[in-house]
């Protein structure tokens, strides 16, 4: 690894750690904190993997920029729902859908020859979509915990 890569990884870890602390502090339940943790880890792995090797072709392939859209869906969703658990669940499910759609959009853009590489990209995106779904499920559990504590679901 070059010095620039180490510095980038350090900054990424610092920013996502601070993001976790900021968002997790808003939730009362353990499920909310776990959901934030899963979402932050998914974000970290998505960015880190894309910067290191790229998921579609090499890290220099511009189609990999589609993954920025996945993170944007999650970020905009979180802002719109003001980090409320039930809304965050919906935002994470939308992020999972965006994640799952990326390889198919890339296939439409690049039209590569279908081979095992394409299959592995679809499998990898399905695994990441599963992480987003897990975060959404945990946020949904956190919203149920809020209802059980007399909180209001918005």
C-alpha positions in Angstrom: 0.0 0.0 0.0 1.2 3.5 -0.8 1.2 6.3 1.8 -1.8 7.9 0.0 -3.8 4.7 0.3 -3.0 4.4 4.0 -4.0 8.0 4.7 -7.2 7.6 2.7 -8.1 4.4 4.7 -7.3 6.2 7.9 -9.5 9.1 7.0 -12.3 6.8 5.9 -12.2 4.9 9.2 -12.2 8.1 11.2 -15.1 9.6 9.3 -17.2 6.4 9.5 -16.4 5.9 13.1 -17.5 9.5 13.9 -20.6 8.9 11.8 -21.4 5.8 13.8 -21.0 7.6 17.1 -23.2 10.5 15.9 -26.0 8.5 14.6 -26.0 5.6 17.2 -26.2 8.2 20.0 -29.7 9.1 18.7 -31.1 5.6 19.3 -32.2 4.2 22.6 -32.3 0.5 21.7 -29.6 -1.9 21.0 -31.2 -2.8 17.7 -30.9 0.8 16.5 -27.2 0.8 17.4 -26.6 -2.5 15.7 -28.5 -1.3 12.6 -26.2 1.8 12.4 -23.2 -0.4 12.9 -24.2 -2.7 10.0 -24.9 0.2 7.7 -21.6 1.9 8.6 -19.7 -1.4 8.0 -21.5 -1.9 4.7 -20.5 1.7 3.7 -16.9 1.2 4.7 -16.6 -2.1 2.8 -18.3 -0.7 -0.2 -16.0 2.4 -0.4 -12.8 0.6 0.6 -13.4 -2.3 -1.9 -14.1 0.1 -4.7 -11.1 2.2 -4.0 -8.8 -0.8 -3.6 -9.8 -3.0 -6.5 -13.1 -1.9 -7.9 -16.1 -4.2 -8.1 -16.7 -3.8 -11.8 -13.5 -4.3 -13.7 -10.6 -2.4 -12.1 -10.7 0.5 -9.6 -10.2 2.8 -12.6 -13.5 1.7 -14.3 -15.9 4.7 -14.3 -18.9 2.4 -14.0 -17.8 1.9 -10.3 -19.0 5.4 -9.7 -22.5 3.9 -9.7 -21.8 2.8 -6.1 -21.7 6.4 -5.1 -25.4 6.4 -6.0 -26.0 3.6 -3.6 -24.5 5.6 -0.7 -26.4 8.6 -1.9 -29.7 6.8 -1.7 -28.9 5.8 1.9 -27.7 9.3 2.9 -30.6 11.1 1.4 -33.1 8.6 2.9 -31.5 9.1 6.3 -31.7 12.9 6.0 -35.3 12.8 4.8 -36.5 10.5 7.7 -34.5 12.4 10.3 -32.8 9.2 11.4 -36.1 7.8 12.8 -36.0 4.0 13.0 -39.0 3.2 10.9 -38.0 5.6 8.2 -34.4 4.4 8.4 -35.7 0.9 7.7 -37.3 2.1 4.5 -34.1 4.0 3.6 -32.0 0.9 4.1 -34.4 -1.3 2.0 -34.2 1.3 -0.8 -30.4 1.3 -0.5 -30.5 -2.5 -0.8 -32.5 -2.2 -4.0 -30.1 0.4 -5.4 -27.1 -1.9 -4.5 -28.8 -4.9 -6.2 -29.5 -2.8 -9.3 -25.9 -1.6 -9.9 -24.6 -4.6 -11.8 -27.7 -4.7 -14.1 -27.3 -1.0 -14.8 -23.6 -1.6 -15.5 -24.6 -4.4 -17.9 -26.8 -2.0 -19.8 -24.0 0.7 -19.9 -21.0 -1.5 -20.8 -22.7 -4.6 -22.5 -19.8 -6.9 -21.6 -19.6 -10.5 -22.6 -21.4 -12.6 -20.0 -19.0 -14.7 -18.1 -18.1 -15.8 -14.5 -16.8 -12.3 -13.7 -20.3 -10.9 -14.3 -21.8 -13.6 -12.1 -19.3 -12.8 -9.3 -20.2 -9.1 -9.5 -23.9 -10.0 -9.2 -23.2 -12.3 -6.2 -21.0 -9.6 -4.5 -23.8 -7.0 -4.9 -26.3 -9.5 -3.6 -24.2 -9.9 -0.5 -24.0 -6.1 0.0 -27.7 -5.8 -0.6 -28.1 -8.4 2.2 -26.1 -6.2 4.5 -28.4 -3.2 3.7 -31.5 -5.5 4.3 -30.1 -6.6 7.6 -29.6 -3.0 8.7 -33.2 -2.3 7.5 -34.5 -5.2 9.5 -32.7 -4.1 12.6 -34.0 -0.5 12.2 -37.5 -2.0 11.9 -36.9 -4.0 15.2 -35.8 -0.7 16.8 -39.0 1.0 15.7 -41.0 -1.8 17.3 -38.9 -1.4 20.5 -39.8 2.3 20.4 -43.5 1.5 20.1 -43.2 -1.0 23.0 -41.6 1.8 25.1 -44.5 4.2 24.4 -42.7 6.0 21.6 -44.4 7.2 18.5 -43.7 5.6 15.1 -43.5 8.3 12.4 
